[in-house]
Amino acid sequence: MNNDSSPIPNNARARLTRKSIEVPRDRLRSTRETTDSPRSGSTVEVNTNAKRPRSRNVEYQAIKGTLHERLIDEMNEQDILARPDEELEGFVNEFVSDVLENEEWPLNESERRRLAEDLIEETLGTGPLSALMGDPAITDIMVNRFDEVYVERFGQLETTDIRFRDEDHLIRIIQRIASRVGRRIDTSSPMVDARLPDGSRINATLPPVTIDGPTLSIRRFGRRRLTRSDLIRLGMFTPQMQRFFELIVIYRKNVIVSGGTGSGKSTLLGALAEAIPDNERIITIEDAAELLLQQRHVVRMETRAANLEGKGRITQRDLVVNALRMRPDRILMGEVRSGEALDMLQAMNTGHDGSLTTIHANTPRDAFSRLETMVMMAGTELPSRAIREQAVSALDYIIQVRRYEDGVRRVERVAEVVGMEQTTPQLQDIYTFRQTGRDGRGIVGTHQATGVVPRIAEELGDRGIDIPKQELFGATFATSTPLGEASS
C-alpha cells in the first residue's frame, strides 16, 4: 500500500456521488407509504410503522452494510487504507456527507447523524463490538460465530445481542483490526495474536482452523492500571500481605506469580512492581506488552512473530539474552512459556536478584514442575535434579493467585522456597486463603497468616532492620469483597 502522506484526491468525492446505493429490498419492511421528495420531486419509500423498532433496525443495518462495502471499495481503489486515522476519518465524513447530500434514503435525521459515526467505527475500529469495548465492566469479549457473541462481566459469562451481518462482515473487522497493528490474517495465515493500542490482547482465527467460522477473542484491560490499594479494596490480598510483598520486592527477592488463565497474574505482577525503587533500571519482556509501570527508568521489550516467509521472529529467549547486556537492575518477564525459563533462572542465579515473572500453574508445586519442563524445552541435556536445584537456588517466593467461582481474584497462597529434600523442592506457606462459606453467589473467607516467619525477617533483623513479625505473620485477617467490584 501507498503510505505517503499526500492529500486524498478530491476527484474521489465526485466518483462517490455518481454511485447509487442498492438496498436489499427483501430486508426492508413491506409496510410503507410513498411521499414526494423535497429535494428532487421523485418518490421515496418511507417507513410508517413505528411499533416495529427491530424491523427499522434491520433496514438501517442493510443500508449501512451496503454503504460500508461501497466505502471500502472506494478506499481500496484510492489505496488509502494505510493512511493515518485522521485522514481516513476525514475521508469517511466527506463520503457520508456527499451521499446524504445527493441520494435519498429512508432514514431520519438521527439515523443520518448516527450513520457517519457507525461507518467511522466500522472502518477504523471494532465495528459492532465498539459498544462492548467501551464498557469498563467487561474484561473479555468472545466471538464464537458472526451471530454468537459472549462477554465476561464481573467474572461471569454472559450472552449479548451483538451480531455481525455475516461471516464476511466479521472477517473484514478481524482483518481491519489486524492490519492496524501491523499483522495479517487470511486463508494462508489463518491465526493472529496481537496487542491493540489500548493494551488489550486479541486472538483471531479463520477457517479451516475453526470449523464453524471465524472467531475473535479480546482480553481487555482497564483504562487505568489497578494499584495495590485497588487490589486490597477488591479483596485480592490484605494490607498486611501488601507490606510483606513490599519487603520481598524492595529487598530483591526473586518472585514468581503463579495461576490459571484470567486469574490476575499480570495485574498482581504490576502491583508488585510498584515497590521497585525509582532509581533502578527495569527491563520488561512480554509477548504482548501489558505492564504499565510508574517508574521513570523502564525499557519495554516485546516479542515479534515471524513474517509470511517465516523470518524475522524474535522470541522471549532472544529478549532475555539481550536484556542481560543492557545493564538491568530488574528484569520483569510477563510470562515464562518455553525455553526462556532456563535463561531467566540463570539470570536470577547470577546477580540479577529481584526479578519478577509469571507462570501458568495450579499450585506452587506445579509451578516447579512446569519450570522443569520448560527448561528441558531449551534443548539442554541437564538432569532433572540439576534443574530443580537451579530453580530452588533461584526462586525465593511463589505467589499463587486464583479466580474463584464468584469472579473475585484472590491470592490463594504465598509460599516460600526453603530448599531441597533429596529430589523434592521444599515449600512452606506464609499466607493462605481459607473459604468459610457462601453469601449468595459470593464467597466468604479470610486470608490467614500461617504463623511461619519467613527467612527474610531474620535476614533483615541481622541487618538491623526491625519488622513487626507478630503483626505480619502471626494473625488472621478477614477480607470482604463486594461482589461486582472484583473485575472493575
C-alpha positions as CSV (number, residue, x, y, z in Angstrom):
1,M,0.0,0.0,0.0
2,N,1.0,3.6,-0.6
3,N,2.0,5.1,2.7
4,D,2.8,8.6,1.5
5,S,1.1,11.5,3.3
6,S,-0.2,13.4,0.2
7,P,-3.8,14.6,0.4
8,I,-6.6,12.3,-0.6
9,P,-7.6,13.0,-4.2
10,N,-10.5,15.4,-4.4
11,N,-11.8,13.6,-7.6
12,A,-12.7,10.7,-5.3
13,R,-15.6,12.8,-4.0
14,A,-17.2,13.1,-7.4
15,R,-17.0,9.4,-8.1
16,L,-18.6,8.6,-4.7
17,T,-21.7,10.6,-5.6
18,R,-22.1,9.0,-9.0
19,K,-22.6,5.6,-7.5
20,S,-26.2,4.8,-6.5
21,I,-26.9,2.7,-3.4
22,E,-28.6,-0.6,-3.8
23,V,-30.5,-1.5,-0.6
24,P,-31.7,-5.2,-0.5
25,R,-35.4,-4.8,-0.8
26,D,-36.2,-8.2,0.8
27,R,-34.6,-6.8,4.1
28,L,-36.8,-3.7,4.1
29,R,-40.3,-3.8,5.7
30,S,-43.3,-4.2,3.4
31,T,-45.5,-1.7,5.3
32,R,-44.6,1.6,3.6
33,E,-46.1,4.7,2.1
34,T,-44.9,6.9,-0.8
35,T,-44.3,10.6,-0.5
36,D,-42.7,13.3,-2.6
37,S,-39.1,14.0,-2.1
38,P,-38.4,17.6,-1.1
39,R,-35.2,17.6,-3.0
40,S,-35.8,16.0,-6.3
41,G,-39.5,15.7,-6.7
42,S,-39.2,12.0,-7.1
43,T,-40.8,9.5,-4.8
44,V,-39.1,7.7,-2.0
45,E,-40.3,4.9,0.3
46,V,-40.8,6.0,3.9
47,N,-41.4,3.7,6.9
48,T,-44.6,4.4,8.8
49,N,-44.7,1.6,11.3
50,A,-43.2,2.9,14.5
51,K,-44.2,-0.1,16.5
52,R,-41.6,-2.4,15.0
53,P,-38.2,-1.0,16.0
54,R,-36.4,-4.3,15.2
55,S,-37.5,-4.1,11.6
56,R,-36.4,-0.5,11.5
57,N,-33.0,-1.5,12.8
58,V,-32.8,-4.2,10.1
59,E,-33.5,-1.6,7.5
60,Y,-30.8,0.7,8.9
61,Q,-28.3,-2.2,9.1
62,A,-29.0,-3.1,5.5
63,I,-28.3,0.5,4.3
64,K,-25.2,0.8,6.5
65,G,-23.8,-2.6,5.3
66,T,-24.2,-1.7,1.6
67,L,-22.7,1.7,2.1
68,H,-19.8,0.3,4.1
69,E,-19.0,-2.1,1.2
70,R,-19.1,0.9,-1.2
71,L,-16.8,2.9,1.1
72,I,-14.2,0.0,1.4
73,D,-14.2,-0.4,-2.4
74,E,-13.5,3.3,-2.8
75,M,-10.8,3.3,-0.2
76,N,-9.2,0.3,-1.9
77,E,-9.4,2.0,-5.2
78,Q,-7.7,5.1,-3.8
79,D,-5.2,2.9,-2.0
80,I,-5.6,4.9,1.2
81,L,-6.3,2.3,3.9
82,A,-2.8,2.7,5.2
83,R,-3.2,6.4,5.8
84,P,-3.3,7.8,9.3
85,D,-6.6,7.5,11.2
86,E,-7.2,11.3,11.0
87,E,-7.1,11.3,7.2
88,L,-9.3,8.2,7.0
89,E,-11.8,9.7,9.4
90,G,-12.0,12.8,7.2
91,F,-12.5,10.7,4.1
92,V,-15.4,8.8,5.7
93,N,-17.0,12.0,6.9
94,E,-16.9,13.5,3.4
95,F,-18.1,10.2,1.9
96,V,-21.2,10.2,4.1
97,S,-21.8,13.9,3.6
98,D,-21.7,13.6,-0.2
99,V,-24.0,10.6,-0.3
100,L,-26.5,12.2,2.1
101,E,-26.5,15.4,0.0
102,N,-27.0,13.6,-3.3
103,E,-29.1,10.5,-2.5
104,E,-32.5,10.0,-0.9
105,W,-32.6,7.3,1.8
106,P,-35.4,6.1,4.1
107,L,-33.5,7.5,7.1
108,N,-34.5,10.1,9.7
109,E,-32.2,12.8,10.9
110,S,-30.9,11.0,13.9
111,E,-30.1,7.9,11.8
112,R,-28.2,10.1,9.3
113,R,-26.1,11.6,12.1
114,R,-25.5,8.1,13.5
115,L,-24.5,6.7,10.1
116,A,-21.3,8.7,9.9
117,E,-20.2,7.6,13.4
118,D,-21.0,4.0,12.7
119,L,-19.1,4.0,9.4
120,I,-16.1,5.5,11.1
121,E,-16.2,2.8,13.8
122,E,-16.7,0.1,11.2
123,T,-13.8,1.4,9.1
124,L,-11.3,2.3,11.8
125,G,-12.4,0.4,14.9
126,T,-14.1,-2.8,16.0
127,G,-17.5,-2.4,14.3
128,P,-20.4,-3.8,16.3
129,L,-18.1,-4.6,19.2
130,S,-17.4,-0.9,19.8
131,A,-20.1,-0.7,22.5
132,L,-18.6,-3.6,24.3
133,M,-15.1,-2.1,24.1
134,G,-16.5,1.0,25.8
135,D,-17.9,-0.9,28.8
136,P,-15.4,-0.8,31.7
137,A,-17.1,-3.8,33.4
138,I,-16.3,-6.2,30.5
139,T,-13.0,-8.0,30.8
140,D,-13.3,-10.5,27.9
141,I,-15.1,-10.4,24.5
142,M,-15.6,-13.7,22.8
143,V,-17.0,-14.0,19.3
144,N,-17.7,-17.7,18.6
145,R,-19.6,-17.0,15.3
146,F,-20.8,-14.0,13.5
147,D,-24.1,-14.3,15.3
148,E,-22.8,-15.5,18.7
149,V,-21.0,-13.0,20.9
150,Y,-20.3,-13.6,24.6
151,V,-18.7,-11.3,27.2
152,E,-17.3,-11.8,30.7
153,R,-18.6,-9.2,33.2
154,F,-17.7,-9.4,36.9
155,G,-16.2,-12.8,36.4
156,Q,-19.4,-14.3,34.8
157,L,-20.0,-15.2,31.2
158,E,-23.0,-13.5,29.5
159,T,-24.5,-13.7,26.1
160,T,-25.1,-10.5,24.1
161,D,-27.4,-9.3,21.4
162,I,-24.5,-8.1,19.3
163,R,-24.5,-9.6,15.8
164,F,-22.4,-9.3,12.7
165,R,-24.2,-9.3,9.4
166,D,-22.5,-12.4,8.2
167,E,-19.1,-14.2,8.2
168,D,-17.7,-11.8,5.6
169,H,-18.5,-8.9,7.9
170,L,-16.7,-10.5,10.8
171,I,-13.7,-11.4,8.6
172,R,-13.4,-7.7,7.4
173,I,-13.5,-6.5,11.0
174,I,-10.8,-9.0,12.0
175,Q,-8.6,-8.1,9.1
176,R,-9.1,-4.4,9.8
177,I,-8.0,-4.9,13.5
178,A,-5.0,-7.0,12.5
179,S,-3.9,-4.5,9.8
180,R,-4.0,-1.6,12.2
181,V,-1.5,-3.4,14.5
182,G,0.8,-4.5,11.6
183,R,-0.4,-8.1,11.4
184,R,-2.0,-10.0,8.6
185,I,-4.6,-12.8,8.7
186,D,-6.1,-14.7,5.7
187,T,-6.5,-18.2,4.5
188,S,-2.8,-18.7,4.1
189,S,-2.1,-17.4,7.6
190,P,-5.4,-18.1,9.5
191,M,-4.4,-17.2,13.0
192,V,-3.2,-13.9,14.6
193,D,-2.3,-12.9,18.2
194,A,-1.6,-9.2,18.8
195,R,-1.9,-6.3,21.1
196,L,-4.2,-3.3,20.5
197,P,-3.0,0.3,21.1
198,D,-5.0,0.4,24.4
199,G,-3.2,-2.7,25.6
200,S,-6.0,-5.2,25.0
201,R,-4.9,-8.5,23.5
202,I,-6.7,-10.1,20.6
203,N,-6.6,-13.6,19.2
204,A,-8.4,-14.4,15.9
205,T,-8.8,-17.4,13.7
206,L,-10.3,-18.2,10.3
207,P,-11.4,-21.5,8.7
208,P,-10.2,-24.1,8.3
209,V,-8.6,-23.6,11.8
210,T,-12.0,-23.1,13.3
211,I,-14.6,-25.3,11.6
212,D,-17.7,-23.3,12.3
213,G,-16.4,-19.9,11.0
214,P,-14.1,-17.1,12.1
215,T,-13.6,-16.3,15.8
216,L,-12.3,-13.4,17.7
217,S,-11.3,-13.1,21.4
218,I,-10.4,-9.8,23.0
219,R,-8.8,-9.7,26.5
220,R,-9.5,-6.2,27.7
221,F,-7.5,-4.1,30.1
222,G,-8.9,-1.3,32.2
223,R,-8.4,2.3,31.2
224,R,-6.1,2.7,34.2
225,R,-3.8,0.3,35.9
226,L,-5.0,-1.3,39.1
227,T,-2.8,-0.3,42.0
228,R,-2.0,-2.1,45.3
229,S,-4.7,-0.2,47.1
230,D,-7.2,-1.1,44.4
231,L,-6.4,-4.8,44.8
232,I,-6.7,-4.6,48.5
233,R,-10.2,-3.0,48.1
234,L,-11.1,-5.7,45.7
235,G,-10.1,-8.5,48.1
236,M,-7.1,-9.9,46.3
237,F,-4.9,-9.5,49.4
238,T,-4.8,-7.7,52.7
239,P,-2.8,-4.6,53.9
240,Q,-0.6,-6.9,56.0
241,M,0.2,-9.0,52.9
242,Q,0.9,-5.9,50.9
243,R,3.6,-4.9,53.5
244,F,5.2,-8.3,53.1
245,F,5.1,-8.0,49.3
246,E,6.8,-4.6,49.6
247,L,9.6,-6.2,51.7
248,I,10.4,-9.0,49.3
249,V,10.4,-6.7,46.3
250,I,12.4,-3.9,47.8
251,Y,15.0,-6.3,49.2
252,R,15.4,-8.0,45.9
253,K,13.8,-11.4,46.3
254,N,13.0,-13.4,43.2
255,V,9.3,-14.0,42.8
256,I,7.0,-16.0,40.5
257,V,3.3,-15.3,40.3
258,S,1.5,-18.5,39.5
259,G,-2.1,-19.0,38.4
260,G,-4.5,-20.0,35.7
261,T,-5.7,-18.1,32.7
262,G,-7.5,-14.9,33.7
263,S,-6.6,-15.3,37.4
264,G,-4.9,-11.8,37.6
265,K,-1.3,-12.8,37.3
266,S,-0.2,-9.8,35.2
267,T,-2.3,-7.4,37.3
268,L,-0.6,-8.6,40.5
269,L,2.8,-8.5,38.8
270,G,2.3,-4.8,38.0
271,A,1.2,-4.2,41.6
272,L,4.2,-5.9,43.0
273,A,6.4,-3.8,40.7
274,E,5.2,-0.6,42.3
275,A,7.6,-1.3,45.2
276,I,10.7,-1.2,43.0
277,P,12.7,1.9,43.8
278,D,12.5,4.7,41.2
279,N,16.3,4.8,40.8
280,E,16.6,1.3,39.4
281,R,16.7,0.4,35.7
282,I,13.9,-2.0,34.8
283,I,13.6,-4.1,31.7
284,T,10.2,-5.7,30.9
285,I,9.9,-8.6,28.5
286,E,6.5,-9.7,27.2
287,D,4.7,-11.5,24.4
288,A,2.2,-8.6,24.3
289,A,3.2,-5.6,26.3
290,E,0.7,-5.2,29.1
291,L,2.7,-3.9,32.1
292,L,2.4,-0.2,32.9
293,L,4.9,0.9,35.4
294,Q,5.1,4.3,37.0
295,Q,8.9,4.3,37.4
296,R,10.9,6.6,35.2
297,H,13.7,4.2,34.1
298,V,11.8,1.5,32.3
299,V,12.7,-0.2,29.0
300,R,9.8,-2.2,27.5
301,M,10.6,-5.1,25.1
302,E,8.1,-7.2,23.1
303,T,8.4,-10.4,21.0
304,R,7.7,-10.4,17.3
305,A,6.0,-13.1,15.2
306,A,7.6,-14.4,12.0
307,N,6.5,-12.9,8.7
308,L,4.8,-14.7,5.9
309,E,8.2,-16.0,4.8
310,G,8.8,-17.5,8.2
311,K,11.6,-15.0,9.0
312,G,12.1,-12.2,11.5
313,R,10.8,-13.9,14.6
314,I,12.0,-12.6,17.9
315,T,11.4,-14.8,20.9
316,Q,11.3,-14.1,24.6
317,R,14.5,-16.1,24.9
318,D,16.2,-13.7,22.5
319,L,15.0,-10.8,24.5
320,V,16.2,-12.2,27.8
321,V,19.7,-12.8,26.4
322,N,19.7,-9.2,25.0
323,A,18.3,-7.7,28.3
324,L,21.3,-9.1,30.2
325,R,23.5,-6.9,28.0
326,M,21.5,-3.8,28.9
327,R,22.7,-3.3,32.5
328,P,19.3,-4.1,34.1
329,D,18.7,-3.8,37.8
330,R,15.5,-5.7,37.5
331,I,14.1,-8.0,34.8
332,L,10.3,-8.4,34.7
333,M,9.1,-11.1,32.3
334,G,5.4,-11.1,31.6
335,E,5.2,-14.9,31.5
336,V,7.6,-17.8,31.0
337,R,6.3,-20.2,28.4
338,S,9.2,-22.1,26.9
339,G,13.0,-22.3,26.8
340,E,13.4,-18.8,28.2
341,A,12.8,-20.3,31.6
342,L,16.4,-21.5,31.6
343,D,17.8,-18.1,30.8
344,M,15.6,-16.5,33.4
345,L,16.7,-18.9,36.1
346,Q,20.4,-18.4,35.2
347,A,19.9,-14.6,35.4
348,M,18.3,-14.9,38.8
349,N,21.3,-17.0,39.9
350,T,24.0,-14.7,38.5
351,G,23.4,-11.4,40.2
352,H,20.0,-10.3,38.8
353,D,18.2,-10.5,42.1
354,G,14.7,-9.1,42.4
355,S,13.4,-10.4,39.2
356,L,9.7,-11.0,38.8
357,T,7.7,-13.2,36.3
358,T,4.5,-15.2,36.0
359,I,3.7,-18.8,35.1
360,H,0.6,-20.8,34.3
361,A,0.2,-23.4,37.1
362,N,-2.5,-24.5,39.5
363,T,-0.3,-24.8,42.6
364,P,3.2,-23.6,43.7
365,R,4.5,-27.2,43.4
366,D,3.0,-27.4,39.9
367,A,4.9,-24.3,39.1
368,F,8.2,-26.1,39.8
369,S,7.2,-29.0,37.6
370,R,6.3,-26.6,34.7
371,L,9.6,-24.8,35.1
372,E,11.5,-28.1,34.8
373,T,9.6,-29.0,31.7
374,M,10.2,-25.6,30.1
375,V,13.9,-25.7,30.9
376,M,14.0,-29.0,29.0
377,M,12.4,-27.3,26.1
378,A,15.5,-25.1,25.8
379,G,17.3,-28.2,24.3
380,T,19.6,-28.8,27.2
381,E,20.6,-32.2,28.5
382,L,20.5,-31.2,32.1
383,P,19.3,-33.9,34.5
384,S,16.1,-33.3,36.4
385,R,17.9,-32.9,39.7
386,A,20.2,-30.2,38.4
387,I,17.3,-28.3,37.0
388,R,15.4,-28.5,40.3
389,E,18.5,-27.4,42.3
390,Q,18.9,-24.4,40.0
391,A,15.2,-23.5,40.4
392,V,15.4,-23.8,44.2
393,S,18.5,-21.7,44.3
394,A,17.0,-19.0,42.0
395,L,13.5,-18.6,43.4
396,D,12.5,-17.2,46.8
397,Y,8.7,-16.9,46.8
398,I,5.8,-18.2,44.7
399,I,2.5,-16.3,44.9
400,Q,-0.5,-18.4,43.8
401,V,-3.5,-16.4,42.5
402,R,-6.9,-17.8,41.6
403,R,-10.2,-16.6,40.2
404,Y,-12.8,-18.0,42.4
405,E,-16.4,-19.1,41.5
406,D,-17.8,-15.7,42.4
407,G,-15.4,-14.0,39.9
408,V,-13.2,-12.5,42.6
409,R,-9.4,-12.9,42.0
410,R,-7.6,-13.6,45.2
411,V,-4.1,-14.6,46.4
412,E,-4.7,-18.2,47.3
413,R,-1.2,-19.0,48.8
414,V,2.1,-17.3,49.4
415,A,4.8,-20.0,49.6
416,E,8.5,-19.6,50.4
417,V,11.1,-21.8,48.7
418,V,13.2,-23.2,51.6
419,G,15.4,-25.8,49.9
420,M,15.6,-29.4,48.6
421,E,14.9,-32.7,50.4
422,Q,16.6,-35.3,48.2
423,T,15.0,-34.5,44.8
424,T,11.9,-32.7,46.1
425,P,11.7,-28.9,46.4
426,Q,10.5,-27.8,49.8
427,L,7.9,-25.1,50.3
428,Q,6.3,-23.5,53.3
429,D,3.2,-21.4,53.3
430,I,3.3,-17.9,54.7
431,Y,-0.3,-16.9,53.9
432,T,-3.3,-18.9,52.7
433,F,-6.9,-18.1,51.8
434,R,-9.5,-20.1,53.7
435,Q,-13.1,-20.2,52.5
436,T,-15.6,-20.2,55.3
437,G,-18.9,-20.1,53.5
438,R,-21.1,-18.5,50.8
439,D,-23.2,-15.4,50.7
440,G,-25.4,-15.9,47.7
441,R,-23.0,-16.1,44.7
442,G,-20.2,-14.5,46.8
443,I,-17.6,-16.5,48.6
444,V,-16.8,-15.6,52.3
445,G,-13.4,-16.3,53.6
446,T,-10.2,-15.0,55.2
447,H,-6.6,-14.5,54.4
448,Q,-4.6,-16.1,57.2
449,A,-1.0,-16.0,58.2
450,T,0.2,-19.5,59.0
451,G,2.5,-18.4,61.8
452,V,5.6,-19.3,59.8
453,V,8.2,-16.4,59.9
454,P,9.9,-16.2,56.5
455,R,13.7,-16.1,56.3
456,I,13.6,-12.5,55.1
457,A,12.6,-11.4,58.6
458,E,15.7,-12.9,60.1
459,E,17.9,-11.5,57.3
460,L,16.6,-8.0,57.8
461,G,16.9,-8.4,61.6
462,D,20.6,-9.3,61.1
463,R,20.9,-6.0,59.2
464,G,19.4,-4.0,61.9
465,I,16.0,-3.6,60.2
466,D,13.2,-4.5,62.6
467,I,9.8,-5.6,61.2
468,P,6.6,-6.3,63.2
469,K,6.7,-10.1,63.0
470,Q,3.6,-10.7,65.1
471,E,1.6,-8.2,63.1
472,L,2.6,-9.6,59.7
473,F,3.0,-13.3,60.3
474,G,1.0,-14.2,63.4
475,A,-2.6,-13.1,62.9
476,T,-5.7,-13.8,60.8
477,F,-7.1,-11.0,58.7
478,A,-10.7,-11.1,57.4
479,T,-11.3,-9.9,53.8
480,S,-14.6,-8.8,52.4
481,T,-15.1,-8.2,48.7
482,P,-18.3,-6.5,47.4
483,L,-19.4,-8.7,44.5
484,G,-19.3,-6.8,41.3
485,E,-16.2,-4.8,42.1
486,A,-13.9,-7.7,41.6
487,S,-13.4,-7.2,37.9
488,S,-14.0,-3.5,37.6
